[in-house]
Amino acid sequence: MRSFEKLTSLKEYIPIKKKEGGEKNIGLLVDGPNMLRKEFSLNLDLVRQIMSEYGNMRVGKVLLNQYASDKLIEAIVNQGFTPIVVAGDTDVYMAVEAMELIYNPNIDIIALMTRDADFLPIINKAKENGKDTIVIGAEPGFSAALQNSADHAIILKPENSRPRKKRATPEED
């Protein structure tokens, strides 16, 4: 049997797609039970358009609980997102997914679509690891601490109105 050299770095062996023109790669996680509610009537296509202003969305996952309808799951898939159905509370699973994105060298921006202040440690850990951060939320109940901790905060309005950006856009930076 032949002996193989010990792998010192996966980056040497795995081809990584080069970024075009300085575009940043985005990993977006959506807190489905918190954000995909009838009272908000939010459109994931609009979220995708907003993300395109910041870079290329490479990961788009929507976390759902076991009560998500088949129609909702189908709509998420049709809009190009990956639905993840979790038994019980989605917060822990979303935190695990976020940590995977934080330590993924191919992701430059961590975007969380939630109103929940429970994700404040995720934003802080992403920034500690050199990632840009975006939070996307809706009123009422969009955590002020979450908005103030992220590099960019976007407050979504009902479906027919434009979102309000709380921080500078990439062009203004």
Disulfide bonds with the S-S distance in Angstrom:
none
